[in-house]
């Protein structure tokens, strides 16, 4: 537990980099922070990637698969994609 807290503190210290660069890649430290945030909320994280300028997380909670979207500050945002 102490190692995890140390790793999280280290990850938070390196968050001065942009959340994602061109090419839809999300920084590893950002992925780690968002994963920790979502796990604390009871989600099982399957995948995190950048899409349309947002961070998209594929998660499972209570047997339901969801897509959650976040801005560069890891705040949840509403998203209406091209799904029809």
C-alpha positions in Angstrom: 0.0 0.0 0.0 2.8 2.4 0.9 4.5 1.6 -2.5 1.2 2.4 -4.3 0.9 5.7 -2.5 4.5 6.6 -3.3 3.9 5.7 -7.0 0.8 7.8 -7.1 2.5 10.7 -5.6 5.3 10.4 -8.1 2.8 10.2 -10.9 1.1 13.3 -9.7 4.3 15.1 -9.6 4.9 14.4 -13.3 1.5 15.6 -14.5 2.9 18.9 -15.8 3.1 17.2 -19.3 0.1 17.5 -21.6 -2.7 14.9 -21.0 -2.2 13.5 -24.5 -0.2 14.2 -27.5 -1.0 14.0 -31.2 -1.7 10.5 -32.3 -4.3 9.7 -29.6 -1.8 8.6 -27.0 -2.5 9.3 -23.3 0.5 9.9 -21.0 1.3 6.9 -18.7 1.1 9.1 -15.6 -2.3 10.4 -16.6 -3.5 6.9 -17.3 -2.3 5.8 -13.8 -4.0 8.8 -12.1 -7.3 8.3 -14.0 -7.2 4.5 -13.3 -6.8 5.1 -9.6 -9.6 7.7 -9.6 -12.0 5.3 -11.4 -11.1 2.2 -9.3 -11.8 4.3 -6.2 -15.2 4.9 -7.6 -15.8 1.2 -8.1 -15.1 0.9 -11.8 -13.0 -1.9 -13.4 -10.9 -0.1 -16.1 -10.4 -1.9 -19.4 -8.8 0.7 -21.6 -7.9 4.4 -21.6 -7.2 6.3 -24.8 -7.6 9.8 -26.3 -10.3 10.5 -28.8 -11.7 13.8 -30.3 -9.6 15.9 -27.8 -10.9 14.0 -24.8 -9.7 11.1 -22.7 -12.0 8.1 -23.1 -12.1 5.4 -20.5 -13.7 2.0 -21.2 -14.9 0.7 -17.8 -17.2 -1.9 -16.2 -19.4 -1.4 -13.2 -22.1 -3.7 -11.8 -21.8 -5.8 -15.0 -22.4 -2.8 -17.3 -19.8 -1.7 -19.8 -19.5 2.1 -20.1 -17.5 4.7 -22.0 -16.6 7.7 -19.8 -15.1 10.9 -21.2 -12.7 13.3 -19.4 -11.0 16.6 -20.2 -7.3 17.2 -19.8 -7.8 18.0 -16.1 -9.5 14.5 -15.6 -12.9 16.1 -15.0 -15.9 14.1 -16.4 -17.5 15.7 -19.5 -20.7 15.0 -21.5 -19.9 13.6 -24.9 -22.1 13.0 -27.9 -20.0 11.1 -30.4 -20.9 9.7 -33.8 -22.8 6.7 -32.4 -26.1 6.6 -34.1 
